Amino acid sequence: MHLPRRLLLAGIGSAAVATVAGCESQGATSARPTPTRSSRAPRGGEAALRRKIASLLVVGFRGDQVSDRDWIVKAVRGGLGGVILFDQDLETKSARNIRSPQQVTRLVKTLKDASPGRLIVSIDQEGGRTSRLNPSNGFPATKSQAEIGAENSPAATRDWARGLVASLTRIGVNLNYAPVVDLNINPDSRAIGKLGRSFSADPDVVVSNATEEIQAHRAAGVKTVLKHFPGSGSAAGNTDFEVVDVSDTWQERELEPFQRLIRAGLADAVMAAHLLNKQLDPAYPASLSSATVTDLLRGRLGWHGPVVSDDMQAVAITDRYGAAEAVALALQAGLDLLVFANQQVYNPRVVEETVDTIMNLVRTGRVSENRIDQSVARVDSLRPKR
């Protein structure tokens, strides 16, 4: 399916960018409101609010099998929103969650059985080098998005996407952090171009191939996430390991794939990048910027569904803001689902600590319970049907 090329970016030019960057909600020069202690008790009590907050978190964990004693199973039983699976552990350099199709299928079933709700089981299965399910753990090899984009054949893309999805449904994954819809602005990018993660520098090629990929996922009941908003194709570095500033390299046309897919009704969720882009917000990275998430993505591009974080433990934000403040800023910016890969650091208490942080934000009035409820409703759209 090829969508017509219709740029609807009027109003996102330099004058509008200046307005967005200086927005009252989170501009560099605007004063933040002083938090005031809320006198209103949580609706349904603190335990109910803690469960709602926990449902907005996706967390990584170590182990290719789990038992009732493991912290991740306890967190899932307590209402954790989801888990993210990895093939390799960044710190130990050993296998993490995936050794074989049979093993990981049992692992996923154990986690789903422990959940009182509809557990999100998520993964990064883009194809090519960014594939957690791969020949080393018993799954088929897959082409990269760059290889698929270079071929640019709807039939070939359809077959490739169905292959990706078959591996996901085989083990019970229901949310894939794909497709990458970044334009390949900088082929030497250590985060995108050099890893073959972009379909093309041409928005038409990106949109056409992403459309086929999304439709293949939807046909199998698997949700997708467009990434990395507002565009990472010009980034030189990788936000997992360093602060990356695209202020001088980002181009307005990088918004086009997101906008066209959103307007075509093909978005299930959008991931906000940890990139600093001073063209859009002079102070905050996109993932912590209400100018970028609330005003641009939700307001101008019209996205009303869930916004997902990149890894909340990434160096790009933790070094500058710390874990607790990054969570506060992400929620204030408009994010809904917060992902903690537990790769940069491994913290078995990450769920408890993050829930405590957000509970305190609600108590002090910095984040309202209504705001939490909005995110719960959006994230519920990503959950599998029973």
N, C-alpha and C positions, 0 to 999 in steps of 0.2 A: 504494500500500500504506500503510495507516494503522496505526501501532503503538499498542497500548493504553498509556494513560497509567499508568505504574507507577514511581513514585519509589522508589528504593532507596537513599535518602541517609541512612538511619538510621545514627547513629554519626558523621556529619559535622557535627553540631551544635557548639555553642560549646565543650563540654567536649572533644570529640574534636579540634576545631580547635586547641585549646590543646595537646593532646597532640602533634598533628602538628607544630605550630610549634616545639615544644620537643624534637623528635626528636633522638636521639643522633647521627644521621648528619650533620645539618647545621643544627642550631639556632643561634640567635644567641648563646646563652650557652655552648654546648658547645665545648670546645677541639678544634681540628683536630689530628689526629695529626701528629707531626713526620715528614716524609718520610725514609725510610731507603733507602740505596742498595741496589738489588737485586743479588744475586750470581749470579742465574740468567740465562744467555744466552737471547736470544730463540729460540723454537722455529723451526728452519729457517733461522736466521741473520737478520741485520739487514735484508737486502734483502727477505726474505719479510715481515717485520713492517712495513716501510715500505709495501709494496704493500697489506697489509691495512688499514693506517691510511688510505692514500690512497683506498681504496674506500669510506670513510665520509664523503667530502667531495663536495659539489656546489658548483660554482663558475661564476660569470658571467664573461663575456669580451666584448671588443669585436670587431666585424667581422661582415660579412654573408657572407663567404667566408673560408676558412682554407686554409693549406698546411702542408706538413711542417715548415716553418721556424717556425711560430707556436707560442708557449709552450703554448697550450691543447691543441694536437694532441700535443705532446710529453708533456704531463701525462696526457692520455687514454691514450696508448700506455704510459705508466708505471703505469697501473692506477687512474687517477682514477675515482671512483664515478659521477659524473654532472655534467651541466651544467644551467644554468638560462638560458632565453632571455628577452630583453627586446626590446620594440619601440623604446624610447627610452633614450638614455644620459643619466643624471641630470646629469652634469657638462657634457657638450658640447652637450646639448639637440638632438642629431641622432639619426638612426636608428641603432640598434645592431646587432641581429641579424636583423631582419625587415623586408624591403622588399616582398616579393611571395610568394605561395604557392610558385611554382616555385623561387625563390631559396632560401627557407628550407628547402625539402625537400632541395635539393642540399646545403645546409650541414649538416643533420642527418645525411644519409647519409655525408658525409665524416667526420664525427665518429664515427659508429657503426662505420664501416669501420676506423677507426684503433684502436678499442678491442679489447684482447685478451679482454674479457669481455662482459657484458651491460650496456651503458651506460645509465644513467638519463638520459633527456632530459626535463626538467621545465619547467613554466611556471605562471604565475598567470593562469588563464583562468576567472574567476568569472562573467563576464557584466557587461554595462553598462560603467561607467567603468573597472573593473578587468579589462580584456581586452587582452592583448598581441597577440592576433590580432583585427584590427578593420578597418573599411572603409578606413582610411588606408593599410593595406598589403595590400588586396585580399581581405579576408575578410568574411563577412557580419556585419552589426550584430547585437548580442544584447541582450536585456533584462537588467536588473539583477536580483539576487536579491530586492531589495525589491519590484520590479514583479511578479515571479513569485509572491512570498508574498502580495501584495495580491490577486492573482487567485485563488490557492490552489485550483487545479484540477489534479488528478492527471494528466489527459490533456494539459493545456497544459504542465505542468511536464515531462512526459515528452518532448514534442516539443521544448521548449526545450533540455533536457539533451542530447537526441540531436543537436541542431544544434551545441552546444558541442563535443561529442565528435567529430563529423564533421570539424571543423576540426583537432582534435588529431591524429586518426589520419591525416588527409590528409598531414601533414608529418612524422609519425613520433614525436610526443611520446607518452611512456608513463607520465608522472606529472604529475598536475594538483594544484596547491595549492588545492584546493577540495573540498567546499563550506565556506563560512563558516557555522558553526553558533552564532555568538554571538547572544544575544538583543538585540534593539534597545532596550536599557534607556534609553539616552540618544540620542534622535533628533538631537541637536546635536553628537554626537561627530564630531570631525574625522577619525577613523580608520575609523569604521564607519557610523554613522547618516547623516551628511551625504553619504556616498558611495554610499548605497543598497546596502551590502554585506550586510545582514542580511535574512533572509526575513521576520522578524517579532519582536515582543516575546513572542509566545505560543509556548511550547515545542512544543505540538502541531503548529503550523504549520511550525516549523523542522524538526522531525523528519520530518514527512510529506513535505515538499518535498526535504529532503536525501536521504531514502530513494530517491525517484525519480531524483535526480541521480546518486547513487552506483550504482544499478542500471544506469543507462544507460552509465556509464563501464565498469563491470565487463563488460557485454555486449560491449564493444569491446576488452577487454583493457587498459584504461587504469586505473592505480591512482589513488586519491584520498587527500587528507589533510584530516582534520577540523581546523578552526582557529577561534579561537586559545585554547587551553586555559590557564587554567581559566575563560575568559570575558572578552571585551574589550568587550562591548556598553555598559558604563557608562563606558568610558575617554573622557576629554575630549580627550586629545592623541594624537599618533602617535609610537610608539616609534622609528621610523626617524630622527626628528629631535630627540627630547627624552625625558627620563625621565618615565614616566607612572605615577602612583600611584593605584590604584583601591581603596585600603584602606577608604575611607569610603563608597564607592558600590557596590562589588561585592555581589551577592546570591547566596545559596546556590543559588537555582534556576537560575543560569547553568550549573551542572554538568549539569543534566538532559539536554539534547540529547546531550552527549558520552556520558553513562552509558547512555541508552536505545539509541543507535546501536551502542555497544560491545557491549551485551548482546544486541542483535539480530544480531550478527555482521556488521555493515555497515561496520566500520572497517578500513581498510588501514594507516593511519598517523595519528598525532595530532601536531599542531604545538604546541609549548610557546611561550607568549607571553613577551615581555620585560617584562611588566608587574610592578610591585611591588604585592603584595597582602599586607599585614601581617596580615590575618585568617588567612592560611595559613602565612606565613613572615615573621617580623619583620625579617629581614635581607636576604634575597636575592630578586631577581625570579624569577618562575615558571620561566623557562628555565634558571636556575642553581640551583634549589632542589630538593634531594632530598626535602624535606618535601612539595613539590607534585608532583613527577614520580614519585619512587619510592614514597612512602608513600600519597599520595592517588590519583594516576592509576593506577599499577600495583597498589598494594595494595588500596585501598578500591573503586575502580571496576573493577578486574580486567583492566586492559589489559596484555597481554603482548607486543604487537607493537612495531614501530618507533616511536620518538618523534623527531620532526624539529624542528630549531631554526628559528626565524625568522632573519632575516639576522644573522649573527654579527658583522657590521661596523656594526650599528645603533648610533646615538649613545647609546641608552638603556643599553647595556652597555659599549661601548668607552671612553666618557668616564670611567666609574667604575672599571672593572677592567683595562682594557688588553686587547689581543688575546690574549696568551698565557694570562693568568689566566682570562679568560672561557672559553677552550677547556677549561682544566683543570676549572673549576667545572661546565661543561656536562656533561662526561663523568662527573664525580663525582655529578652530580644524576641521571643516568640517561638522557641523550640519546644517540641512536645515529647520526643523520645530521645533519651540520653543514653549513649552507648559507652560502656567502659570495657575496653578490650582486655584489660588486665595483662597487657603485654609489655608496655613500657615499664610499669611496676606491677608487682603481683600483690594484691591486697584482698585476702579472703573476707575482710570486714567492709568492703567497698559498698555493699548494699546497705548495711546498717548505718554506716557513716553518712552516706548520701541521703538516706531517708531522714536521719537526724538533722542534717544541714537544711533540708527543705522544710521540715517541721518548724525549725527555728525561723526560717524566712516567713512562714505563714504566721507564726506567733507574733513576730515583730511588725507585721503588716507590709513587709517588703514584697511579698507575693501573696495574692489573695487565694482563698479556697476556690472561688469561682474560676480563677485562672487555672488551677489544678484540674478542675472539672472539665474545662474546655479541652485541655490536653488529653484527659482520659477518653473523652468522646472521640477525638480525632484518632488516637492510637487504637481504639477499639475497631476502627475500620480496617486495620492491618491484621487483625487476629483471624485465625482460620475459623471457618464455620465448624460447628460441632459435628 
